[in-house]
Amino acid sequence: MWISMYLGSGVGWTFYPSLSRKYVYGMGVYYMLISLHLANMSRILGALKFIITCGGDFIMFQHSHMQRTEKLRVASEVFKFVGMDIKRMTFFSAVTALIGIPTGLKVISWVSMLTSVSVGLGYPIYAQAPCVFSAVEFKLCFFPMYYFGMCVLPPQVCVYDTSFYWMNGVCTLGRFLSSLVFVFLCIFCGIR
């Protein structure tokens, strides 16, 4: 992906095909596509490695990266398909499905881990409370955006109809709560 930044992708750094008006792109797009497929293959192999080798280790689950990384993946996949022709939509839908496969494997590994452990109310459980908070903030921030997408509102427009202002307020509230939890975790980890 770094190479495509210097060579220029032609579709923007977000890799939205709807931002481009060209039909033929430079080499940057090809490098970006290759890196996308390599990243997805590494996710699949990593999820398989966790399923095969970890065997439901609670420490591995406790320190996993599931709390914050799913937000960006879900948010970036929601708004990509407005205003595309059928060829591009088919390709990017297939790539989205390829991204969803490793996520499903991760969920399967987490559920299999949860069925093989006994959970007590010790310190590690209380340390996982920010995971619950971030899930609530994620829903507050992004579910109204999903509704915007279902109403076929383009994501690049910053001014909406006045009837959607309350949803924008809910999104902003979720964003601020997420930032507060992040600051709290930084302070808490700094004190520890």
C-alpha positions in Angstrom: 0.0 0.0 0.0 2.9 2.3 0.6 4.1 1.9 -2.9 0.7 2.8 -4.3 0.8 6.1 -2.3 3.9 7.2 -4.1 2.9 6.0 -7.5 -0.6 7.3 -7.2 -3.7 5.1 -7.3 -6.1 7.4 -9.1 -9.0 6.4 -6.9 -8.0 8.3 -3.8 -6.3 6.9 -0.7 -9.6 5.4 0.5 -9.7 3.2 -2.7 -13.2 4.2 -3.5 -13.8 3.6 -7.2 -16.6 6.1 -7.2 -14.1 8.9 -6.5 -12.3 8.3 -9.8 -13.4 9.3 -13.3 -10.7 7.3 -15.1 -11.2 3.9 -16.6 -7.5 3.1 -16.9 -5.4 3.6 -13.7 -1.7 3.6 -13.0 0.4 0.9 -11.4 -0.6 2.2 -8.0 -4.0 0.6 -8.2 -2.6 -2.8 -9.1 -0.1 -2.6 -6.2 -3.0 -1.7 -3.9 -5.2 -4.6 -5.1 -2.3 -7.0 -4.6 -1.6 -5.7 -1.1 -5.3 -6.0 -0.3 -5.4 -9.7 -1.3 -2.1 -10.4 0.5 -3.5 -8.8 3.7 -6.6 -10.8 3.5 -4.7 -14.0 2.9 -2.6 -13.3 6.0 -5.8 -12.7 8.0 -7.2 -16.1 6.9 -3.9 -17.9 7.7 -3.6 -16.1 11.0 -7.1 -17.0 12.0 -6.5 -20.6 11.1 -3.3 -20.6 13.1 -5.2 -19.3 16.2 -7.9 -22.0 15.8 -5.4 -24.8 15.3 -2.6 -23.9 17.8 -4.1 -21.9 20.6 -6.8 -24.3 21.8 -8.9 -21.8 23.6 -6.3 -20.0 25.6 -8.0 -17.3 27.7 -4.9 -15.1 27.8 -4.7 -15.0 24.0 -8.4 -13.9 23.9 -7.9 -11.4 26.6 -5.0 -9.6 24.8 -6.5 -9.9 21.3 -7.0 -6.9 19.0 -10.7 -7.4 18.7 -11.8 -4.3 20.6 -10.9 -1.4 18.2 -9.9 -2.9 14.8 -13.4 -4.1 13.8 -14.7 -0.5 13.8 -12.7 0.7 10.9 -13.2 -2.5 8.8 -17.0 -2.3 9.2 -17.3 1.4 8.7 -15.2 1.4 5.5 -17.2 -1.4 3.9 -20.6 0.1 4.4 -20.5 3.2 2.1 -18.5 2.0 -0.9 -21.2 0.9 -3.2 -23.2 4.0 -4.1 -23.2 5.1 -7.7 -21.1 2.3 -9.2 -21.6 0.3 -12.4 -22.3 -3.4 -12.1 -18.8 -4.5 -13.0 -17.1 -2.5 -10.3 -19.9 -3.4 -7.8 -19.4 -7.1 -8.5 -15.6 -6.9 -8.0 -15.8 -4.9 -4.8 -18.5 -7.1 -3.4 -16.3 -10.1 -4.0 -13.4 -8.4 -2.3 -15.7 -7.5 0.6 -16.7 -11.2 0.9 -13.0 -12.1 1.0 -12.5 -9.7 3.8 -15.5 -11.2 5.6 -14.2 -14.7 5.6 -11.3 -14.1 8.0 -13.6 -12.1 10.2 -15.9 -15.1 10.4 -13.0 -17.4 11.2 -12.0 -15.1 14.0 -15.5 -15.2 15.4 -15.5 -19.0 15.2 -12.2 -19.1 17.1 -13.4 -16.7 19.8 -16.7 -18.7 20.3 -14.8 -22.0 20.4 -12.4 -20.5 23.0 -15.4 -19.3 25.1 -16.9 -22.7 25.2 -13.7 -24.3 26.5 -13.0 -22.0 29.5 -14.6 -21.4 32.8 -15.1 -17.7 33.5 -14.6 -16.2 37.0 -15.1 -12.6 38.1 -11.5 -11.8 38.6 -9.4 -8.8 37.5 -9.2 -9.8 33.8 -13.0 -9.7 33.4 -13.1 -6.2 34.9 -10.3 -5.2 32.5 -12.6 -6.3 29.6 -15.2 -3.7 30.5 -13.8 -1.2 27.9 -14.6 -3.8 25.2 -18.3 -3.6 26.2 -18.1 0.2 26.2 -16.5 0.3 22.8 -19.2 -2.0 21.4 -21.9 0.4 22.7 -20.1 3.4 21.3 -19.6 1.6 18.0 -23.3 1.1 17.7 -24.1 4.7 18.7 -21.6 6.0 16.2 -22.1 3.8 13.2 -25.7 2.5 13.1 -27.1 5.9 12.1 -24.5 5.9 9.3 -25.8 2.5 8.2 -29.2 4.1 8.0 -27.8 7.0 6.0 -26.4 4.4 3.6 -29.7 2.6 3.3 -31.3 6.0 2.4 -28.7 6.2 -0.4 -27.0 9.3 1.0 -23.5 9.6 -0.4 -20.8 9.4 2.3 -18.7 12.3 0.8 -21.5 14.9 1.3 -21.2 16.8 4.6 -24.6 18.6 4.5 -27.7 16.5 4.8 -31.4 17.3 5.1 -32.4 18.8 8.4 -34.5 15.8 9.3 -31.2 13.8 9.7 -29.6 16.2 12.2 -30.6 14.2 15.3 -28.9 11.1 13.8 -25.7 13.2 13.3 -25.9 14.1 17.0 -26.1 10.4 17.9 -23.1 9.7 15.8 -21.2 12.6 17.4 -22.2 11.3 20.9 -20.8 7.8 20.1 -17.6 9.4 18.8 -17.1 11.4 22.0 -17.8 8.5 24.2 -15.3 6.4 22.3 -12.7 9.1 22.7 -13.4 9.4 26.5 -13.0 5.6 26.9 -9.7 5.8 25.0 -8.4 8.6 27.2 -9.5 6.7 30.3 -7.6 3.6 29.1 -4.5 5.7 28.4 -4.6 7.2 31.9 -5.4 3.9 33.5 -2.6 2.1 31.7 -0.2 4.9 32.4 -1.0 4.7 36.2 -0.6 0.9 36.2 
